[in-house]
Amino acid sequence: MLVHSRSGRRASWLVFAVLFVPLFAVPLLVIVAASFSTHWSGAFPSGPTTEHYAAAVRGESLQALTTSLVTAVAASLLALTLGTWAALAAAALRGRGRRILDALFVLPLAVPSVVVGLAVLVAFSRPPLLLNGTRWIVILAHTVLVTAFAHQSVSAAIRRLDPMYEQAAAGLGARPSYVLLRVRLPLLLPSLSAAAGLCFALSMGELSATMMLYPPDWTPLPVLVFTATDRGSLFIGSALAVVLMAATLLVLLAVSRIRTKASYR
C-alpha cells in the first residue's frame, strides 16, 4: 500500500525498523562481531582479532568453501535446466496433466529436507546407481531440493509472457525450435537468472540433507559451520558463517548484474 503523507511514511519506516532490526540486522551483526572476537564475557563479544578469518580462508575451510561453490553451481544449473524444461512442458498441457506435473516438482517442498536426504540416501545406496559415498549424491540432493524453486519461478514468468511475440515469429515461418531458442528463452532470461540466483543461495546454505549424505572428501562449508559451533568454537564458526555469507552475496550480485543487463536487452 502506498503511503503519501509524511507522517504515514515516518510510521512505515518506524514499523520497518522495529521489525527488521531485531529480527534480521542484529543477529547478523552479532555474528560479524563475534567473528572478530576472542571471547564473550559481557553483553557483547570482545578481544578484537582477525585470526579466525586467517583460518577460515585456508586449508580445510577453503576446501569446504570450494566444495560449496561447486555444489551450488552444479545443482543450480541442473535445477534450472530441469525446472525450465518442466515449466515449458507444463505450459503446453492443460487441466489435470499440468496440475500433476506441477505437483511432482513441488513435492520436495512439502516434506522436510532431512526426509529428502534420507530418500536420496536409500534410493542411491544400491546398484545400479550407487552414489552413496560420492560427491554426486550431495549434488543430486541439492538439485532435488532447489528444482522446485526454479520450476515455480520459470512457470510464473511463462504465464506473464505476451504470446504475440511467439505468434509473430511463427507467422513469419520460424520453426518451433527457433521460436524457443531465439524468442521465448531470451524473453525468459531475467527470470532464469533470478531463479538461478535463488537456487544458488538455497544450495549454499543447505545443511539438513547434506549432513546425512556428504562423504569425508566432499564437506560443504555449512557442515564446518555446524561442527565448529557444535564443539564450542563459536568465534571460528562465526567467521566461517561470514565467509559463507560473503561468497553467496558476491555471486548473487554478479547474477543480479546479469539479470539487469538481460532486462534492458
N, C-alpha and C positions, 0 to 999 in steps of 0.2 A: 504494500500500500504506500502510495506517495504521500509525503508529509510536506506541506507547503509553508506552514507557519514557522517562525524562528523558534518559538517555544516548543513546538512539536518536534522539530529537528533536534533540539537540545535534549529533549526527553528520550528520543530514539537513541541518540548517541550514549546517553547515560545508561539506558537499559542494555545496550550492546556492551558497554564497558563492564557493567555489573555481571553480565553473564559470561562474556568472553574471557576477561582477565582471570577470574578464579578457576574456571573450568579448563582453559586451554593454555593461556600465556604463562601463568605461574608454574604449573608442573614442568613445562619445557624449560623455563628459565632456571628452575631449581636443578634440573638435570645438567644444564650447561654450567651452572655454578659449581655443582658437585664434581664435574669433570676436571675442574682446575684446582681442586682442593685435596688436602691430605688427611683431614679429619673433620668431624662434625660434632663439636662439643656443646654448641648452643642452639639457638634458633636457626642459624644459617651455617653452611659449611665454611671452613676457614683453612688457612695454610696454603696460599697460592703456589701452584706448581704446574708445569707442562709435561711432567714425566709420564703421565698417563697417556697423553697423545703420542709421545715418542714410542710407547709400547703398542699403541693402537694402530699405528701405520707401518708396522714391520712384522716380520716373522709370521706366526700363526694368524694374527689378526689381519694382516694384509692379504694372506691367502684366503681367509674367510670372506673378506670384502670382495675379492676377485670371484670367488665361488658364488656369492650372492648376485653380483652383477651378471655373470654368465648365465646363471639360472634364471634370473628375471628377464633378461633379454630373450633367451631361448623360449621361455614359457610365454612371454608376451607375443612374440612372432607367431608361435604355434596357435595361441588362443585367438589372435587377430585373424589368422588365416581361416581357422575352423569357424569362428564366430561370424565372420563376414560371409563365408560360403553358406552357412546355415541361415543367416538373415536374408540373403539373396534368394535362397531356395524357398524359404517361408513366404517371402513376398509374392512368389508365383503361385502359392497354394491358397486355397480358400476353405473356410469352415473348419471342420474337425481336424483335418491334416495339419493346418497351420498351428492350431492350438496344441496339438500333440507334439509337434517339433519344438515349439517354444517351451513347452513344459519339460521336455527332455533336457534342454540346455540350461534351464533354470533350476533343475533338480538339485545340483550340488549346493545351491544357496539355501535349500530347505533343511539341510542337515548340518550339524557341526563339522568344522574342518577336520577334527580328530577322527570322525567317522569316515570321512573321505580318505584320510590317510590309512586307516585300518582296512578299508575296502581295497585300496590300491595295493597294500602290502599282501593281503590274502590272494588277490587276483593274479599278482605277478611274482609269486614266490615258487611257482612250479613251471616246468617246461610245458609248452614250447616257448613261452615268453617269460624267461627267468630274468627279471630285472632287479630283484632284491639284492642289496649289497653293492649296487652300482649307482652312479650319478644320475642315470636316466630315470630311475624310479622317482627321484626327487623332482626332476624337471617335469615328468609326467603328472605327478600330483599337483604341482603348481599350475600346470596347464589346465587340468580339470577344474581347479578352484577358481581360476580367473576367466575362463572362456565364457561363462555366463554373463559377465560384465561386458565383454566385447560384443557378444551377441545382442544384448539389450541395447547398447549404445548405437550399434550399427542399424538395428531394426528401427529404432526411433528416428534415425536420420533418413532411412529409406522412406518411411512414411511421410516425411516432410519434403521429399524431392518433388519438384514440378515435373510431371510426366511429359510436358510439352517438348523438352529438350530431346528425350529419347524418341518421341514420336517424330520430331523433325528429322533426326538423323536416320531413322528407319525409313521415313518417307523419301529421303534422298538416295535410298538404295544401300545404306550401310548394313553390313552383316551383323547378326546379334553379338558375335564376339567383339566386333569393332565398337558397337554401341556400349558394350560393357566396359571395355578397356579404355576407350577414348572419351566417353561421355559420362557414364554412370560412376565409375570409380573416381575420376578426378573431382566430380561434384561431392563425393563422399569423403574426400581426403581430409578435410578439417575434422570430421567426426572420427575417421580412422585414427588420426594422430592423437585425438583426445582419448579414445579407447585404449590405444597403445600405452599412453602415459598412465592411465588408471590401472591397467593390468600390471605394468612395471612396478608401480608403487605398492600395490597389494602383494605382489610376489616378493618384493624386497623385505616386507615386514612379516611375512608368513612364518609362523612358529609351530602351531599345534600339530599339523600333519607332518611337518619337517622333522620334528622330534622323534616320530615313530619310524622314519624312513632313512635318514641320512647315514651313509657309511662313514667310517673314520677319515677317509681321504677326500670327503666332499662335505665339509662342515660350513654351512652358511653363517653369516655374521650374527643374525638374531639368536642362533644357538649359543654363540660365545657370550652374547649379552646376558642371556638367561643363566648360563653356567657360572659366569663371573659373579652376578648378583646372588645366585643361589649359594655360593660358597662364602659369601660375605664381602667380596671385593666390590663394594658399591661404587667407588670412585672410578675404578677401571671400567666397570660396566657402564657407567655414565659416559665416559669418554668414547667407548665403543658405540654407544647409542647415538652420540652426537655425530660421529663419523658416518654412521648409517644414515642419519637424517640428512647430513650434508650431501652425501653421494646421491641420495634419492632426489633431493631438491635440485641439484645440478642437472641431472638427467631430465627431470620434469621441466626445468627452464628451457633446456635445449628443445624438447618436444613442443613446448609452448611457442617457441620462435618458429618452428617448422609449421605449426598449426596456423600461426598468424600470417605467415607468407602464403600458405595454401589458401587462406580465406580471401586474400587480395588478388589471387590469380584470375 
